[in-house]
Amino acid sequence: MNREQILILEIDSDADVGVCRRKAVSLAGQLGFDSVKTGEVAILVSELVTNVLKHGGGKGKIMICQLQSDDDSKAIEIWCCDGGNGIVNVDDAILDGVTDTKTLGIGLGTIRRFSDIFEVNPTLDVSVNGLDFQTSHNYKHCIRIVKWVPDNRWLGTNHSLITGAVSRPKPGETLNGDTYLISHLSPTKTMVAIIDGLGHGKEAHLASNLIKEQILLKSDLPLDKLVKYIHQAARGTRGAVVGIAIINIETSKIYFVGVGNIEGFIQTSNGKKSLISFGGILGHNIRTPNVFELTFDQGDSLCLFSDGINTRWNNDDIDWKEHPQKNADFLINNYSRINDDATVLIINYST
């Protein structure tokens, strides 16, 4: 392993969060991380530095550098250390919701999930200069993470699927407790989801966006295992309900799993096929996830919406050949509840 572009920064004030994050983002861009993965690096560094300030005695040191393996694979490597009391139980600390301060307790878990390598108090590598952890009394505890530059993957859109989505917070609220995602996994597979944080406001917003983050991180998992994973990831948060679908245009299939009161159906030329969700709240209690397989042919439309949209409308009154964004706007403007966040997502499989 060779290290280059080694940057060492002191941590002793809130201003250092932004400084360290910007330096890491700059290096990540140089190494070839795309915008999504660069954003993950930004979150990693922000959480590491914030942990030093809140839990590590308020002072520490961070090293950010390029790591290159013998096969020329590149990564960003980060060592972050402090003079605090250390992590008593690592297995407990990485569980979301575990904290000894008045925070959500999801920082260390996020760091672990965004990292390809995550180590607490690793043996100091002799090639790391400037971070004298072993002899410095002030900096005796350390976290090391490595995030590899991913291989080039297909990043694009699926031109057979026309999408429309709209989401707004409860009137009077600044933060939206709902969120949604549309992620094209390959030229033939697309994942879509609506996540509704329990209640509304800041805590609902944090819960739904944490779950969205985890779905994107683990989108390669089978749907039933994905739901179990995000259920664990959401522990310690307000909790949320979710509807997730994978559309495969190669097989003309939709695979759907729902937890809680996310509504959904497929509109076909022969009528409506409802999607079934089971009761539960991610992060609190759920049943064993059931994945439903349905046919999704050209000309069909998928519609998902949170319970911020009332059901006093008839799907036959909507022209599903219209652009899905127009239909999503129509539903949220005419049928959203004034006491809740609201989200609508519509996908048309074009002919």
RAGI-V586083 format. One record per pair of residues at least 12 apart in sequence whose ideal C-beta (glycine too) atoms are under 10 Angstrom apart, sorted by the first residue. I is the first residue (numbers start at 1). J is the second residue. Records with the same first field share a line. If there is no record, write none. Layout:
I: J / J
This chain:
1: 67 / 68 / 69 / 70 / 75 / 77 / 125 / 127 / 146
2: 65 / 66 / 67 / 68 / 69 / 70 / 72 / 74 / 127
3: 63 / 65 / 66 / 67 / 68 / 77 / 125 / 127 / 128 / 129
4: 27 / 65 / 66 / 67 / 68 / 74
5: 26 / 27 / 30 / 31 / 64 / 65 / 66 / 67 / 76
6: 63 / 64 / 65 / 66 / 77 / 127 / 128 / 129 / 130 / 131
7: 20 / 23 / 24 / 26 / 27 / 62 / 63 / 64 / 65 / 66 / 78 / 130
8: 61 / 62 / 63 / 64 / 65 / 79 / 128 / 129 / 130 / 131
9: 23 / 24 / 45 / 49 / 60 / 61 / 62 / 63 / 64 / 80
10: 59 / 60 / 61 / 62 / 139
11: 48 / 49 / 50 / 51 / 52 / 53 / 56 / 58 / 59 / 60 / 61 / 62 / 80 / 81 / 82 / 139
12: 52 / 53 / 57 / 58 / 59 / 60 / 61
13: 53 / 58 / 59
14: 49 / 50 / 53
16: 49 / 50 / 52 / 53 / 59 / 60 / 62
17: 45 / 46 / 47 / 48 / 49 / 50 / 52 / 53
18: 45 / 46 / 49
19: 45 / 49 / 62
20: 42 / 45 / 46 / 48 / 49 / 50 / 52 / 62 / 64 / 78 / 80
21: 41 / 42 / 43 / 44 / 45 / 46 / 47 / 48 / 49
22: 42 / 45
23: 45 / 62 / 64
24: 38 / 41 / 42 / 44 / 45 / 46 / 48 / 49 / 62 / 64 / 76 / 78 / 147
25: 38 / 39 / 41 / 42 / 45 / 64 / 76
26: 38 / 64
27: 41 / 64 / 65 / 66 / 76 / 78
28: 40 / 41 / 42 / 44 / 45 / 64 / 66 / 76 / 147 / 149
29: 41
30: 66 / 74 / 76
31: 66 / 67 / 68 / 74 / 75 / 76 / 147 / 148 / 149
32: 74 / 149 / 150 / 152
33: 74 / 75 / 76 / 147 / 148 / 149 / 150
34: 149 / 150 / 152 / 153 / 155
35: 155
36: 150 / 155 / 183 / 216
37: 76 / 114 / 147 / 148 / 149 / 150
38: 76
39: 114 / 213
40: 110 / 113 / 114 / 115 / 147 / 213 / 216 / 217
41: 64 / 76 / 78 / 114 / 115 / 145 / 147
42: 114
43: 107 / 110 / 111 / 113 / 114 / 213
44: 76 / 78 / 80 / 110 / 111 / 112 / 113 / 114 / 115 / 118 / 145 / 147
45: 62 / 64 / 76 / 78 / 80 / 111 / 145
46: 107 / 110 / 111
47: 80 / 106 / 107 / 108 / 109 / 110 / 111 / 114 / 143
48: 60 / 62 / 64 / 78 / 79 / 80 / 81 / 82 / 107 / 108 / 111 / 143 / 145
49: 62 / 78 / 80 / 82
50: 103 / 107
51: 80 / 82 / 84 / 87 / 93 / 103 / 107 / 108 / 111 / 143
52: 80 / 81 / 82 / 83 / 84 / 139 / 141 / 143
53: 82
54: 84 / 99 / 100 / 101 / 102 / 103 / 107
55: 82 / 84 / 85 / 86 / 87 / 93 / 99 / 100 / 101 / 103 / 107 / 108 / 141
56: 80 / 81 / 82 / 83 / 84 / 85 / 86 / 87 / 139 / 141 / 143
57: 82 / 83 / 84 / 85 / 138 / 139 / 140 / 141
58: 82 / 83 / 84
59: 82 / 83 / 84 / 138 / 139
60: 80 / 81 / 82 / 83 / 84 / 138 / 139 / 141 / 142 / 143
61: 79 / 80 / 81 / 82 / 83 / 130 / 131 / 132 / 133 / 136 / 138 / 139 / 142
62: 78 / 79 / 80 / 81 / 82 / 131 / 143
63: 77 / 78 / 79 / 80 / 81 / 128 / 129 / 130 / 131 / 142 / 144
64: 76 / 77 / 78 / 79 / 80
65: 77 / 78 / 79 / 128
66: 149
67: 117 / 146 / 147 / 148 / 149
68: 149
69: 148
73: 148 / 149 / 151
74: 148 / 149
75: 116 / 117 / 145 / 146 / 147 / 148 / 149
76: 116 / 145 / 146 / 147 / 148 / 149
77: 117 / 125 / 128 / 144 / 145 / 146 / 147 / 148
78: 111 / 115 / 143 / 144 / 145 / 146 / 147
79: 119 / 122 / 124 / 125 / 128 / 130 / 131 / 133 / 139 / 142 / 143 / 144 / 145
80: 111 / 131 / 139 / 141 / 142 / 143 / 144 / 145
81: 121 / 124 / 131 / 132 / 133 / 136 / 138 / 139 / 140 / 141 / 142 / 143 / 144
82: 138 / 139 / 140 / 141 / 142 / 143
83: 136 / 137 / 138 / 139 / 140 / 141
84: 139 / 140 / 141
85: 100 / 140 / 141
86: 120 / 121 / 140 / 141 / 142
87: 108 / 120 / 121 / 141 / 143
88: 100
90: 108 / 112 / 118 / 119 / 120 / 121 / 143
92: 108
93: 105 / 107 / 108 / 109 / 112 / 120
94: 106 / 107 / 108 / 109 / 110 / 111 / 112 / 113 / 118 / 120
95: 108 / 109 / 112 / 232 / 233 / 235 / 236
96: 108 / 109 / 110 / 113 / 210 / 214 / 232 / 233 / 234 / 235 / 236 / 237 / 283
97: 109 / 234 / 235 / 236 / 237 / 283
98: 235 / 236
99: 236
103: 236
104: 203 / 206 / 207 / 210 / 236 / 237 / 238
105: 235 / 236 / 237
106: 206 / 207 / 210 / 213 / 233 / 234 / 235 / 236 / 237
108: 120 / 143
109: 210 / 214 / 232 / 233 / 235 / 236
110: 210 / 213 / 214 / 217 / 233
111: 143 / 145
112: 143 / 145
113: 213 / 214 / 217 / 218 / 229 / 233
114: 145 / 147 / 213 / 217
115: 143 / 144 / 145 / 146 / 147 / 148
116: 145 / 146 / 147 / 148 / 150
117: 144 / 145 / 146 / 147 / 148
118: 143 / 144 / 145 / 146 / 147
119: 142 / 143 / 144 / 145 / 146
120: 141 / 142 / 143 / 144
121: 133 / 140 / 141 / 142 / 143 / 144
122: 142 / 143 / 144
123: 144
124: 142 / 144
125: 144
128: 144
153: 185 / 186
154: 184 / 185 / 186 / 187
155: 184
156: 184 / 186 / 187
157: 182 / 184 / 187 / 190
158: 182 / 184 / 185 / 186 / 187 / 188 / 189 / 190 / 247 / 249 / 347 / 349 / 350
159: 184 / 187 / 350
160: 187 / 188 / 190 / 247 / 249 / 298 / 348 / 349 / 350 / 351
161: 182 / 184 / 190 / 192 / 247 / 249 / 296 / 302 / 324 / 347 / 348 / 349 / 350
162: 301 / 323 / 324 / 325 / 346 / 347 / 348 / 349 / 350
163: 182 / 184 / 190 / 192 / 302 / 323 / 324 / 325 / 328 / 345 / 346 / 347 / 348
164: 182 / 301 / 303 / 322 / 323 / 324 / 325 / 326 / 327 / 328 / 329 / 331 / 344 / 345 / 346 / 347 / 348
165: 180 / 181 / 182 / 192 / 194 / 304 / 324 / 325 / 328 / 329 / 332 / 343 / 344 / 345 / 346 / 347
166: 180 / 305 / 325 / 327 / 328 / 329 / 330 / 331 / 332 / 333 / 336 / 342 / 343 / 344 / 345 / 346
167: 179 / 180 / 194 / 196 / 208 / 305 / 306 / 308 / 328 / 332 / 341 / 342 / 343 / 344 / 345
168: 308 / 332 / 333 / 336 / 341 / 342 / 343 / 344
169: 200 / 201 / 204 / 205 / 308 / 340 / 341 / 342
170: 199 / 200 / 201 / 204 / 308 / 336 / 337 / 338 / 339 / 340 / 341 / 342
171: 336 / 337 / 338 / 339 / 340 / 341 / 342
172: 200 / 201 / 338 / 339
173: 200 / 201 / 202 / 204 / 205 / 340 / 341
174: 201 / 202 / 205
175: 197 / 200 / 201 / 202 / 203 / 204 / 205 / 206 / 208 / 209 / 341
176: 196 / 197 / 200 / 201 / 204 / 205 / 208 / 209 / 308 / 341 / 342 / 343
177: 195 / 196 / 197 / 198 / 199 / 200 / 201 / 202 / 203 / 204 / 205 / 206 / 207 / 208 / 209 / 238 / 240 / 306 / 308 / 340 / 341 / 342 / 343
178: 194 / 195 / 196 / 197 / 200 / 204 / 205 / 208 / 240 / 262 / 305 / 306 / 307 / 308 / 340 / 341 / 342 / 343 / 344
179: 193 / 194 / 195 / 196 / 197 / 204 / 205 / 207 / 208 / 209 / 210 / 211 / 212 / 213 / 240 / 306 / 341 / 343
180: 192 / 193 / 194 / 195 / 196 / 208 / 212 / 243 / 304 / 305 / 306 / 343 / 344 / 345
181: 193 / 194 / 195 / 211 / 212 / 213 / 215 / 216 / 219 / 244 / 345
182: 247 / 345 / 347
183: 212 / 215 / 216 / 219 / 246
184: 247
185: 219 / 220 / 246 / 247 / 248
186: 248 / 250
187: 249 / 250
188: 247 / 248 / 249 / 250 / 251
189: 219 / 246 / 247 / 248 / 249 / 250 / 251 / 255
190: 245 / 246 / 247 / 248 / 249 / 254 / 302 / 347
191: 215 / 216 / 219 / 223 / 226 / 244 / 245 / 246 / 247 / 255
192: 243 / 244 / 245 / 246 / 247 / 254 / 256 / 264 / 302 / 304 / 345 / 346 / 347
193: 211 / 212 / 215 / 216 / 219 / 226 / 230 / 242 / 243 / 244 / 245 / 246 / 257 / 258 / 262 / 304 / 345
194: 208 / 212 / 240 / 241 / 242 / 243 / 244 / 245 / 258 / 262 / 263 / 264 / 304 / 305 / 306 / 343 / 344 / 345
195: 207 / 208 / 209 / 210 / 211 / 212 / 214 / 215 / 230 / 234 / 240 / 241 / 242 / 243 / 244 / 259 / 260 / 262 / 282 / 306 / 343
196: 208 / 211 / 239 / 240 / 241 / 242 / 243 / 260 / 261 / 262 / 282 / 305 / 306 / 307 / 308 / 340 / 341 / 342 / 343
197: 209 / 210 / 211 / 234 / 237 / 238 / 239 / 240 / 241 / 242 / 282 / 283 / 306 / 341
198: 234 / 237 / 238 / 239 / 240 / 241 / 260 / 281 / 282 / 283 / 284
199: 238 / 239 / 240 / 340 / 341
200: 238 / 308 / 339 / 340 / 341
201: 238 / 341
202: 238
203: 237 / 238 / 239
204: 237 / 238 / 239 / 240 / 340 / 341
205: 238 / 341
206: 237 / 238 / 240
207: 234 / 236 / 237 / 238 / 239 / 240 / 281 / 282 / 283
208: 234 / 237 / 238 / 239 / 240 / 241 / 242 / 282 / 306 / 341 / 343
209: 237 / 240
210: 230 / 233 / 234 / 236 / 237 / 238 / 240 / 282 / 283
211: 230 / 231 / 233 / 234 / 237 / 239 / 240 / 241 / 242 / 244 / 282 / 283
212: 230 / 240 / 242
213: 230 / 233
214: 226 / 229 / 230 / 231 / 232 / 233 / 234 / 282
215: 227 / 229 / 230 / 233 / 242 / 244
217: 229 / 230 / 233
218: 230 / 233
219: 244 / 246
222: 246 / 255 / 257 / 289 / 291
223: 244 / 245 / 246 / 255 / 256 / 257 / 289 / 290 / 291 / 292
224: 255 / 257 / 288 / 289 / 290 / 291
225: 289 / 291
226: 242 / 244 / 246 / 257 / 289 / 291
227: 242 / 244 / 257 / 258 / 259 / 280 / 282 / 286 / 287 / 288 / 289 / 290 / 291
228: 282 / 286 / 288 / 289
230: 242 / 244 / 259 / 282 / 283 / 286
231: 259 / 280 / 281 / 282 / 283 / 284 / 285 / 286 / 289
232: 282 / 283
233: 282 / 283
234: 281 / 282 / 283 / 284 / 286
235: 282 / 283 / 284
236: 283
237: 282 / 283 / 284
238: 281 / 282 / 283 / 284
239: 260 / 280 / 281 / 282 / 283 / 284 / 285 / 286
240: 259 / 260 / 262 / 281 / 282 / 283 / 284
241: 258 / 259 / 260 / 261 / 262 / 277 / 279 / 280 / 281 / 282 / 286 / 306 / 307
242: 257 / 258 / 259 / 260 / 262 / 277 / 280 / 281 / 282 / 286 / 306
243: 256 / 257 / 258 / 259 / 260 / 261 / 262 / 263 / 264 / 275 / 277 / 304 / 305 / 306 / 345
244: 256 / 257 / 258 / 259 / 262 / 289 / 291 / 304
245: 257 / 258 / 264 / 266 / 275 / 292 / 294 / 296 / 302 / 304 / 345 / 347
246: 291 / 293
247: 296 / 300 / 302 / 347 / 349
248: 293 / 296
249: 296 / 297 / 298 / 349
251: 293 / 295 / 296
252: 294 / 295 / 296 / 297 / 298 / 300 / 349
253: 293 / 294 / 295 / 296 / 297
254: 266 / 273 / 275 / 292 / 293 / 294 / 295 / 296 / 300 / 302 / 347 / 349
255: 291 / 292 / 293 / 294 / 296
256: 275 / 276 / 277 / 290 / 291 / 292 / 293 / 294 / 296 / 302 / 304
257: 275 / 276 / 277 / 278 / 289 / 290 / 291 / 292
258: 275 / 276 / 277 / 278 / 279 / 280 / 289 / 290 / 291 / 292 / 304
259: 277 / 278 / 279 / 280 / 281 / 282 / 285 / 286 / 287 / 289 / 290
260: 277 / 278 / 279 / 280 / 281 / 282 / 286 / 306 / 307
261: 277 / 279 / 306 / 307
262: 275 / 277 / 304 / 305 / 306 / 307 / 343 / 345
263: 275 / 277 / 303 / 304 / 305 / 306 / 307 / 309 / 311 / 344
264: 276 / 277 / 302 / 303 / 304 / 305 / 345
265: 294 / 301 / 302 / 303 / 304 / 305 / 315
266: 294 / 295 / 296 / 297 / 300 / 301 / 302 / 303 / 347 / 349
267: 299 / 300 / 301 / 302 / 303 / 315 / 316 / 318 / 320 / 327 / 346 / 348
268: 294 / 295 / 296 / 297 / 299 / 300 / 301 / 320
269: 297 / 299 / 300 / 320
270: 300
271: 315 / 316
272: 301 / 303 / 314 / 315 / 316
273: 292 / 294 / 295 / 296 / 300 / 302
274: 292 / 294
275: 292 / 294 / 302 / 303 / 304
276: 290 / 292
277: 290 / 292
278: 290
296: 347 / 349
297: 349 / 351
298: 348 / 349 / 350 / 351
299: 320 / 321 / 348 / 349 / 350 / 351
300: 320 / 347 / 348 / 349 / 351
301: 315 / 318 / 320 / 321 / 322 / 324 / 327 / 346 / 347 / 348 / 349
302: 324 / 345 / 346 / 347 / 348 / 349
303: 315 / 318 / 320 / 324 / 327 / 328 / 331 / 344 / 345 / 346 / 347 / 348
304: 343 / 344 / 345 / 346 / 347
305: 328 / 331 / 332 / 335 / 336 / 342 / 343 / 344 / 345 / 346
306: 336 / 337 / 340 / 341 / 342 / 343 / 344 / 345
307: 337 / 340 / 341 / 342 / 343
308: 332 / 335 / 336 / 337 / 338 / 339 / 340 / 341 / 342 / 343 / 344
309: 328 / 331 / 332 / 334 / 335 / 336 / 337 / 340 / 342 / 343 / 344
310: 331 / 334 / 335 / 336 / 337 / 340 / 342
311: 335
312: 334 / 335
313: 330 / 331 / 334 / 335
315: 327 / 331
317: 330
318: 330 / 331 / 346
320: 346 / 348
321: 348 / 350 / 351
322: 346 / 348
323: 346 / 348
324: 344 / 345 / 346 / 347 / 348
325: 344 / 346
326: 346
327: 344 / 346 / 348
328: 343 / 344 / 345 / 346
329: 344 / 346
330: 344
331: 344 / 346
332: 344
